Amino acid sequence: MNIEAICKSREADARMLRSTPAQSRDDCMHDEEAAKQQLGSLWTSTSAFVRNRCESDARSLGTTSYLDLLICVQMEQEMKSGYKKR
C-alpha cells in the first residue's frame, strides 16, 4: 500500500467535504507506518479467512490502509477471546 497516497486521499476527502482534516499528513503517515509495523507481526498469525474478510471489507468501503486492516484484525482477536471466556 502507498501510505503517502492514503494520507493524501484523506486530505482530499476532507477538502471535498469542506472540513478540516482529522490529522495532518505527517501524523497520518506516522500512524500508518506504526500500524504497518504492528500488522506485520499479526498478519501471519491471523487466519486466511479473517485476513481475506478484512481486506474485502476495506476494499468495499474504499478505505484500505494499514490502520484499517490492523483494527479489523484486532477486533477479530478481541471477539474471539471474548467468545472463549463465555
C-alpha positions, -999 to 999 in steps of 0.1 A, spaced: 0 0 0 11 35 -7 10 53 26 15 88 11 -14 82 -13 -36 71 15 -29 102 36 -32 125 6 -66 109 -2 -78 116 33 -68 152 30 -86 155 -3 -117 139 12 -117 165 40 -113 193 15 -141 179 -7 -164 179 24 -151 213 33 -140 202 67 -106 202 83 -85 171 81 -88 150 113 -50 149 113 -20 163 94 -4 143 66 27 138 87 6 124 116 -13 102 92 19 88 77 33 82 112 1 63 122 1 43 90 38 33 95 32 23 131 1 2 120 22 -14 93 48 -25 118 22 -39 142 3 -56 114 34 -73 102 36 -95 133 -1 -101 135 -9 -107 98 9 -141 95 -7 -154 127 -42 -144 116 -63 -169 98 -66 -166 60 -104 -163 65 -100 -132 87 -73 -116 65 -95 -120 34 -125 -107 51 -107 -76 65 -92 -69 30 -125 -74 13 -143 -51 38 -117 -24 34 -118 -25 -4 -156 -24 -4 -156 7 18 -127 22 -2 -106 26 30 -78 2 25 -50 12 48 -27 -5 73 -45 11 102 -79 -2 89 -65 -37 85 -49 -36 119 -81 -25 136 -101 -52 118 -76 -79 129 -76 -66 165 -114 -66 166 -115 -102 154 -90 -112 181 -110 -94 208 -142 -111 197 -125 -144 195 -111 -141 230 -145 -128 243 -162 -160 230 -136 -182 247 -144 -166 281 -181 -174 279 
